[in-house]
């Protein structure tokens, strides 16, 4: 794939990192959806609902960002990844705002996945310039 060109530009250079980061956001989202059951905090309704909603949002924003590479304008891609980054930020802050710090599994899951999602989506949002999307 390294030598494949699309429109005179190297496709892997244009989309490789952005796609990888978008896919990573999707993986984080899927993990968030199943984490309450795998980490045994499904009985904690606030933490569980927050994890599932944030996970669904990460899957949606990351999936649309993954699909949109090469199809959508740069601004749209930045907005999608920006929304994913905001979801990661909320996930990071949510144990304190929603007051479930005492549920250790949910607390550490939200902190770690929130931080990783924020970083991945933030980097993805910054990867796009005017040459990396179609008009």
C-alpha positions as CSV (number, residue, x, y, z in Angstrom):
1,X,0.0,0.0,0.0
2,X,3.0,2.3,0.5
3,X,3.3,2.9,-3.2
4,X,-0.3,3.3,-4.0
5,X,-1.1,6.8,-5.3
6,X,-4.4,8.5,-5.4
7,X,-4.7,11.7,-7.2
8,X,-0.9,12.0,-7.5
9,X,-0.4,11.7,-3.7
10,X,0.7,8.8,-1.6
11,X,-2.5,7.4,0.0
12,X,-0.7,5.8,3.0
13,X,1.0,9.1,3.9
14,X,-2.2,11.0,3.6
15,X,-4.6,8.7,5.4
16,X,-2.5,6.1,7.3
17,X,-2.1,7.7,10.7
18,X,-5.6,9.3,10.6
19,X,-7.2,6.0,9.9
20,X,-5.2,4.2,12.5
21,X,-6.2,6.8,15.2
22,X,-9.8,6.7,14.1
23,X,-9.8,2.9,14.4
24,X,-8.2,3.2,17.8
25,X,-11.0,5.5,19.0
26,X,-13.5,2.9,17.7
27,X,-11.7,0.2,19.7
28,X,-11.8,2.4,22.8
29,X,-15.5,2.9,22.3
30,X,-16.2,-0.8,22.0
31,X,-14.2,-1.4,25.1
32,X,-16.3,1.2,27.0
33,X,-19.5,-0.5,25.9
34,X,-18.4,-3.9,27.3
35,X,-16.3,-2.8,30.2
36,X,-19.1,-2.6,32.8
37,X,-19.7,-6.3,32.3
38,X,-16.1,-7.4,32.0
39,X,-14.9,-5.3,34.9
40,X,-18.0,-6.0,37.1
41,X,-19.4,-2.6,37.6
42,X,-22.7,-3.1,35.7
43,X,-24.6,-2.9,39.0
44,X,-23.4,0.7,39.4
45,X,-26.0,2.4,37.2
46,X,-24.4,5.8,36.8
47,X,-21.0,4.4,36.0
48,X,-22.4,1.8,33.6
49,X,-24.7,4.2,31.7
50,X,-21.9,6.7,31.4
51,X,-19.5,4.1,30.0
52,X,-22.0,2.8,27.5
53,X,-23.1,6.2,26.3
54,X,-19.5,7.4,26.0
55,X,-18.5,4.2,24.3
56,X,-21.3,4.6,21.7
57,X,-20.3,8.1,21.0
58,X,-16.7,7.1,20.5
59,X,-17.7,4.4,18.1
60,X,-19.9,6.8,16.2
61,X,-17.4,9.6,16.0
62,X,-14.4,7.4,15.4
63,X,-16.2,5.3,12.8
64,X,-17.4,8.3,10.9
65,X,-13.9,9.8,11.0
66,X,-12.5,6.5,9.7
67,X,-15.1,6.4,6.9
68,X,-14.8,10.1,6.1
69,X,-11.1,10.0,5.2
70,X,-10.9,10.6,1.5
71,X,-14.6,11.4,1.3
72,X,-15.3,14.4,3.4
73,X,-13.9,17.9,3.8
74,X,-11.2,18.6,6.4
75,X,-13.5,20.6,8.6
76,X,-15.9,17.8,8.9
77,X,-13.1,15.4,9.9
78,X,-11.8,17.8,12.5
79,X,-15.2,18.3,14.0
80,X,-15.8,14.5,14.3
81,X,-12.4,14.0,15.9
82,X,-12.9,17.0,18.1
83,X,-16.2,15.6,19.3
84,X,-14.4,12.3,20.0
85,X,-11.8,14.2,22.0
86,X,-14.5,16.0,24.0
87,X,-16.1,12.6,24.7
88,X,-12.7,11.4,26.0
89,X,-12.3,14.5,28.1
90,X,-15.8,14.0,29.6
91,X,-15.0,10.3,30.2
92,X,-11.8,11.4,32.1
93,X,-13.7,13.9,34.2
94,X,-16.9,11.9,34.7
95,X,-15.9,10.0,37.8
96,X,-15.5,13.3,39.6
97,X,-18.5,15.0,38.2
98,X,-20.8,12.0,38.5
99,X,-19.3,11.0,41.9
100,X,-18.3,7.4,41.3
101,X,-14.7,7.5,42.4
102,X,-15.4,4.8,45.0
103,X,-16.2,2.3,42.2
104,X,-12.5,1.6,41.5
105,X,-12.9,-0.4,38.3
106,X,-15.2,2.2,36.8
107,X,-13.0,5.0,38.0
108,X,-9.7,3.7,36.6
109,X,-11.4,2.6,33.4
110,X,-12.8,6.0,32.8
111,X,-9.5,7.8,33.6
112,X,-7.4,5.6,31.4
113,X,-9.7,5.2,28.4
114,X,-10.7,8.8,28.7
115,X,-7.1,10.0,28.6
116,X,-6.2,7.6,25.7
117,X,-9.3,8.6,23.7
118,X,-8.6,12.3,24.2
119,X,-5.0,11.9,23.1
120,X,-5.8,9.7,20.0
121,X,-8.8,11.8,18.8
122,X,-6.9,15.1,19.5
123,X,-3.9,13.9,17.4
124,X,-6.3,12.7,14.7
125,X,-8.0,16.1,14.6
126,X,-4.7,17.8,14.1
127,X,-3.5,15.4,11.3
128,X,-5.6,16.9,8.6
129,X,-4.6,19.7,6.3
130,X,-6.3,20.9,3.1
131,X,-4.5,18.2,1.0
132,X,-5.9,15.3,3.0
133,X,-9.5,15.6,2.2
134,X,-11.7,16.1,-0.8
135,X,-13.5,19.4,-1.6
